[in-house]
Amino acid sequence: MIGMGHSNSVTEQMGIDEKFERLKDALRRDNEKDVHDAMFDFGAMHNNWTQIPDEVIERLLTLLRDEEMYKSPYAGRVLNFFEFESPYLTDRQKWLCISFLNVHGNKFSDVHSRQVVTELRNGQYGDYLKMKRPNPQQWKDYQKMRGE
């Protein structure tokens, strides 16, 4: 269950749809600060969530699958979300990210995006996507992502 706390911030009170519209608008306008702020709006701590909602993870991964995002300098900012918010991701959400990286990770051309993909795959600074209780398929996909 997702814990919800009391909030006075306008962006904290925004629904997920509104937050995604804000992110898409910032991407369309090529506004780095607004992309950063929009990504912050999805954070667990910012929203007083005990875990990130599935809808947020699924929609971020869908956004990243857009052909324009493969070359966008902002894809790395979106991918960073999975590092920063990893303590608030469920095993299923981590597996979705792992599966995404296995299929799409090599398609990113921006240097920062490629670096974040490498960090997520190899866990140099933390094993962000390690699941607590993976099933056999999840474990196989995790090992594939890590190149094991």
N, C-alpha and C positions, 0 to 999 in steps of 0.2 A: 504494500500500500504506500502511496506517495504521501508524505507528510506535507501539509500546507500550513504555513504560519501567517500571522498578521503582517500586513505590509502597507506602507503609505506611498511607496514609490509608484509612479505612473507605469513604468515599464514592468514592474513586478506584477501589477494588476492586469496587464495586457494578457490576452489569451494567446495560445500557441500560434493560431492563424495570424494574428496581428504581428507577432514577433517575426514570423517568417516573411510577412509582407515587408516589414522594416528591413530585414536582411536583404531580400531581393531588391528592394529599392536602393539600398546602399551599394549593392553590386552593380546595378544598372548605372548608377551615377559615378561609379569608380571612385568612391569615397572611402579611403582606408580607415579613417577614424570612426566613421559610422558603421563600417563592417565590423570593426573591433567591438564597438559598443553593442551592436546587434548580437554578436556571438556571446558577449557577456550576459545578455538578457536570458540566455538559455541555461546558465549555470545553476547547479543545485543550491549552492549557498545563497546566491542572489534571490532565488525563489523559495527558499526554505523547504526544499524538497529533500527527502531522504534518499531518493534515487531519481535519475532522469527518466521522464516518461518515455515509453517505447515510441510514441509518435514523434518525438523530437529526434531520436536516433534514426528512425526510418526515414524521416523527411530530410535530415542532413545528408544521409547516404544517397538518397535520391538526387538531391541537389548536386552532390559531388559527381554523380554519373553523367551530368550534362557535358556535352562535348566542349563547351566554352570553359568549363571549370578545369578541364585537364590542362589548359594552358594559362589559366588565370593566376595572377600573383596572390589572389585571396584564398585559393584552395588550401594553402598551407595554414592559414588562419583558421579555417573550418576544421581541418585535420587536427590542429593543435587542441581543439575542443576534446577530442578523444583521449589525449594525454592528460590534460588538466582535470577533466571530469571522470577519469577512470575509477576513482574510488566509489563513485556513485552510479556505475554501470553494472547491470546484472550480467550473469554469465551469458544469457541469450543475446544481450546487446553487444557484448564483447565478441561473441561468435559472429554476429552480423557484420561487425567491423572487420574481423579477421577474414571472413568470406569476401567482403568487398575488396580488401587489400590483395587477396589472392587473385582476384579476377581483374581488378582495375588499377591496382597500385603502381604498375609500371607505365601507366598512360600519362602520368603527370609530367609536364615538361619544365615547370617553374622550379628553380633551384631550392627555394624554401620548402615547397611542397614535397619534392623528392627527399629532402632531408627529414621531414616529419614522417613520411612513409617509412624511411629507414629506421627512425627512432621507434616507431610503433612496432615494426616487425622485429627488431633486434633488442629492444628494451635497454639501450645503453644507459639510460638514466632512471630506469625503473621498468619492471615488466608490466606495462600498462594494461595489456590485454590478456594476462594470465587469468584463467577462469578458476573459480574455487572448486567446482564439481562438474567438470566437463563430461559429457557422454562420449562414447567411442568416436562418433563422427566429428564432434567438436574438437576432440583431442587430435585427431588425424589432420583436420584443417589447421589447427594451431601449429602442429609440427611442420606442415607444408609451408605456412607463412614464415616460420623461423628458419626454414631451409634445413631442417633436421631430417 
